[in-house]
Amino acid sequence: MRILLVRTSALGDIVHALPVLTALRRQLPEAKIGWVVEESMAPLLQGHPDLDELLVVRLRHWRRSLGVENLRELRAFLSSLDRFAPDAVLDLMGNHKAGVISALTLADRRIGFARSARREPSSAIWISQPVVPRGIHAVDRMLSLLDALDLPAEPADFGPEKLFREETATERDVAAGEPFVLLHPGAGWANKRYPPAWWGEAARRLHAAAGVPTWVAVARGEEELAAGVQAAGGEAVRTVPAPDLPTLAALIRRARLMLGGDSGPTHLAHAMGTPVLMVMGPTDPERSGPYGAPDHALYRRLPCSFCYKRFAETKACLLEVPPRRVAERAAEILAH
């Protein structure tokens, strides 16, 4: 059987889909499994032993321009879909983007969430086998698509040992160094970002309580965020470059604890087996928090909490979680 997974982005959503891949390989060992993913996210899946083929797209780039080179790349991608020729496609996104990709495969079995459970309900037109998802968390909901393949339910397994298996220079450099807590202050939405100055204060308090410094992973375009954390954290904070996923993964693997918001790097750390502490505001911990570890999410339940709305600034839902509480909970986790 040839099965194609469609989950092009974002990092956290791809991480949440990893248990689907693990379950497919365990229960259908002879299947040929492919995955359609955006180029920027491909390093997470490259070399994964459960995958037979990675079909890389550059949809975001192609949207900006349909020049000759982009048209050539698009034709090559369509040819790769034709060559893979899946018997079944799993739409793990629930929108028109994934629906169209699924339809372009010409597979008779296009499995996805039922209309009422889709991010874009009208995209159900592309699905031939709708599934009413089980559970609340994104991981459980995606795993429920395997019902359409008559596969038995099983506990979610992210397969941490299968991720980023090649040791990097960064990993070798930090292997013998001091223990550290890793912080990734960025997030896709501005109102998911805990204030940098508050992260810095939390880092100072944590260093005083546990003696462990906080390293701030600096992603491209997030230099200002990292500088704000360092300015407030003083000697308790050090910035380290994390320009790509392999470098970030190397830091995560060596960290004693990962701090962050509801963001891809924090979810990646949880999937890799590194303890996390996630500070959450506009998104529901039961749906989007650290899977299977609700006590590793900090939040305040306000009347406006978990709105899933994007805003340009931090709101009360995050501002009701003080740095003192972040440091206290982080110290508790480090002590175990």
C-alpha positions in Angstrom: 0.0 0.0 0.0 1.2 3.5 -0.9 0.2 6.2 1.6 0.9 9.9 1.3 0.7 12.3 4.3 0.0 16.0 3.5 1.1 18.3 6.3 3.2 21.0 4.7 3.7 23.3 7.7 4.0 24.7 10.4 6.7 23.2 12.6 4.4 22.5 15.6 1.7 21.0 13.4 4.2 18.7 11.7 5.5 17.6 15.1 1.9 16.8 16.2 1.5 14.7 13.0 4.6 12.5 13.7 2.7 9.9 15.7 0.6 9.2 12.6 3.8 8.3 10.7 5.1 6.1 13.6 1.7 4.3 13.8 1.6 3.7 10.1 5.0 2.2 9.9 4.5 0.0 13.0 1.1 -1.3 11.8 1.8 -1.4 8.0 5.5 -2.3 7.8 5.4 -3.1 4.1 3.7 0.1 3.1 5.4 2.8 1.1 4.9 6.1 2.9 5.5 9.6 1.6 5.1 13.1 3.1 4.4 16.4 1.4 6.2 19.2 3.3 7.4 22.8 2.8 11.1 23.2 2.0 11.7 25.1 5.2 10.3 22.3 7.4 11.9 19.4 5.4 15.0 19.0 7.7 12.7 17.7 10.4 11.7 14.8 8.2 14.9 14.2 6.2 16.5 10.9 6.9 13.5 9.7 9.0 13.6 5.9 8.9 9.9 5.5 8.7 9.6 7.6 5.5 10.2 6.2 2.1 9.9 9.5 0.2 9.8 13.2 1.0 7.9 15.4 -1.5 9.2 18.9 -0.9 7.1 21.9 -2.0 7.7 25.7 -2.0 4.1 26.8 -2.0 4.8 30.1 -0.1 7.5 30.9 -2.6 5.4 30.0 -5.6 2.5 32.1 -4.4 4.7 35.2 -4.6 5.7 34.7 -8.3 4.9 32.3 -11.1 8.1 32.9 -13.1 9.7 30.4 -15.3 11.8 28.8 -12.6 8.8 28.5 -10.2 6.7 26.9 -12.9 9.4 24.4 -13.6 9.5 23.5 -9.8 5.7 23.2 -9.8 5.8 20.8 -12.7 8.5 18.8 -11.0 6.4 18.5 -7.9 3.3 17.4 -9.9 5.5 14.8 -11.5 6.6 13.5 -8.1 3.0 13.2 -7.1 2.3 11.2 -10.2 5.3 8.9 -9.7 4.4 8.3 -6.1 0.8 7.4 -7.1 -0.6 6.9 -3.6 -3.4 4.4 -2.9 -4.5 6.6 0.0 -3.8 10.3 1.0 -4.2 11.6 4.6 -5.0 15.3 4.7 -3.7 16.3 8.1 -4.4 20.0 7.6 -8.1 20.4 6.9 -7.8 23.3 4.5 -8.0 23.9 0.7 -4.2 23.7 0.3 -4.0 20.1 1.5 -7.3 19.3 -0.2 -6.1 20.4 -3.6 -2.8 18.5 -3.2 -4.7 15.4 -2.2 -6.9 15.7 -5.3 -4.0 16.3 -7.6 -2.7 12.8 -6.7 -5.9 11.3 -8.3 -6.1 8.8 -5.4 -9.5 7.4 -4.9 -9.1 7.4 -1.1 -8.6 10.9 0.2 -9.0 10.8 3.9 -9.5 13.9 6.0 -11.5 15.5 8.8 -15.3 15.8 8.3 -16.5 19.2 7.2 -17.5 20.4 10.7 -14.0 19.6 12.0 -12.0 21.2 9.2 -10.1 24.5 9.5 -11.7 25.5 6.2 -15.0 23.7 6.2 -15.6 24.2 2.5 -12.4 22.3 1.7 -14.3 19.1 2.5 -15.2 19.0 -1.2 -11.7 17.5 -1.8 -12.1 14.6 0.6 -13.6 11.2 -0.4 -13.5 9.6 3.1 -14.4 12.1 5.8 -13.6 11.2 9.5 -15.1 12.6 12.6 -12.1 13.1 14.8 -11.8 11.7 18.3 -10.3 13.5 21.2 -9.4 17.1 21.9 -5.7 17.4 21.4 -4.4 18.0 17.9 -2.3 14.8 18.2 -5.3 12.6 19.0 -7.4 14.2 16.3 -4.8 13.5 13.6 -4.3 9.9 14.8 -8.1 9.4 14.5 -7.7 9.6 10.7 -6.2 6.2 10.8 -9.7 4.9 11.6 -10.4 5.1 7.9 -7.6 2.6 7.2 -9.1 0.2 9.8 -6.0 0.5 12.0 -6.4 0.0 15.7 -5.9 3.0 18.0 -2.6 3.0 20.0 -0.8 5.4 22.2 0.9 8.3 20.5 4.6 7.8 19.8 6.6 10.7 18.4 9.6 8.5 17.8 12.2 10.8 19.3 15.1 8.5 18.5 14.2 8.9 14.8 14.6 12.7 14.7 17.8 14.5 13.7 19.9 11.3 14.0 23.1 12.9 12.6 25.2 14.6 15.3 26.0 18.2 14.5 29.0 20.3 15.4 26.7 22.3 17.7 25.8 19.1 19.6 29.4 18.1 20.0 30.3 21.6 21.2 27.7 21.7 24.0 27.9 18.0 25.0 30.6 18.5 27.6 29.7 22.0 28.7 27.7 23.4 31.6 24.0 22.4 32.0 21.6 25.0 30.7 18.0 25.8 30.2 17.0 26.6 26.6 14.5 29.4 25.8 12.9 30.1 22.5 11.0 33.4 23.0 9.4 33.6 19.5 6.0 32.4 18.3 4.0 32.7 15.1 1.5 35.1 16.7 2.5 38.2 18.5 0.0 37.5 21.3 1.6 34.1 21.9 4.9 35.7 22.8 5.6 36.2 26.5 7.2 39.6 27.0 11.0 39.4 26.6 11.7 41.4 29.7 9.5 38.9 31.7 11.5 36.0 30.3 14.6 37.7 31.4 13.3 38.2 34.9 12.2 34.5 35.0 15.7 33.5 33.9 17.3 35.6 36.7 15.0 34.1 39.3 15.6 30.6 38.0 19.4 31.1 38.1 19.2 32.3 41.7 17.0 29.3 42.7 18.6 26.5 40.7 22.0 27.8 39.6 21.3 27.0 35.9 21.8 29.7 33.2 19.3 30.2 30.4 20.5 30.1 26.8 18.3 32.0 24.4 18.1 30.4 21.0 18.2 33.2 18.4 16.3 32.4 15.3 16.6 34.5 12.1 14.5 37.6 12.5 14.2 37.3 16.3 17.4 39.0 17.3 15.5 41.8 18.9 13.4 39.4 21.0 16.6 37.7 22.2 18.3 41.0 23.0 15.3 42.0 25.2 15.6 38.8 27.2 19.3 39.2 27.6 19.0 42.8 28.7 16.5 41.9 31.4 18.3 38.6 32.4 21.8 39.9 32.8 24.4 37.3 33.7 21.8 34.6 33.9 21.2 34.7 30.2 23.4 33.9 27.2 22.3 34.1 23.5 23.2 31.3 21.1 22.5 31.3 17.4 19.9 28.8 16.1 19.5 29.7 12.5 18.2 26.4 11.3 16.3 23.3 12.6 19.3 21.0 13.0 21.1 23.5 15.1 18.0 24.1 17.2 17.5 20.4 17.6 21.1 20.0 18.8 20.6 22.6 21.5 17.2 21.0 22.5 18.8 17.6 22.9 21.4 18.9 25.3 19.2 21.2 27.3 17.9 20.2 30.7 14.7 22.1 30.1 13.0 24.0 27.3 11.1 27.2 28.0 8.8 28.8 25.4 5.2 29.5 24.3 2.8 27.5 22.1 5.4 27.4 19.3 7.0 24.8 17.0 10.4 24.7 18.9 8.7 24.0 22.2 6.6 21.2 20.7 9.7 19.9 19.0 11.5 19.7 22.3 8.6 17.8 23.9 8.6 15.3 21.0 12.3 14.8 21.4 12.0 14.0 25.1 13.4 17.2 26.6 11.3 18.5 29.5 9.4 21.6 28.6 7.5 24.4 30.3 5.1 26.1 27.9 3.6 29.5 28.8 0.2 29.7 27.1 -2.4 32.4 26.5 -4.7 32.5 23.4 -4.6 28.8 22.7 -6.1 26.0 24.8 -3.6 23.7 26.7 -5.9 20.7 26.2 -5.8 21.1 22.5 -2.4 22.6 21.8 -0.3 22.1 25.0 2.5 19.6 25.7 0.9 16.3 24.7 0.3 14.0 27.6 1.9 16.5 30.0 -0.7 19.1 31.0 1.3 20.0 34.1 4.0 21.4 31.9 1.8 24.2 30.7 1.4 27.5 32.6 -1.7 29.6 31.9 -4.5 31.6 33.5 -8.1 30.7 32.6 -9.8 34.1 32.0 -13.2 34.7 30.4 -11.4 35.7 27.1 -8.8 32.9 27.3 -8.3 30.4 24.5 -9.8 32.7 21.9 -7.5 31.5 19.1 -7.5 35.0 17.7 -4.3 36.7 16.5 -3.4 40.1 17.9 -0.4 42.4 17.4 0.5 42.5 21.1 0.5 40.4 24.3 -2.8 40.2 26.0 -4.0 39.6 29.6 -4.1 35.9 29.2 -0.3 35.8 29.2 0.2 38.9 31.4 -1.6 37.1 34.2 1.3 34.6 34.4 4.1 36.4 36.3 7.8 35.7 35.8 8.0 34.5 39.5 5.6 31.7 38.7 7.5 30.7 35.6 10.7 30.5 37.5 9.2 28.5 40.4 7.6 26.0 38.1 10.8 25.7 36.0 12.8 25.0 39.2 10.3 22.3 40.2 10.8 20.6 36.9 14.6 20.8 37.1 14.5 19.3 40.6 12.8 16.1 39.3 
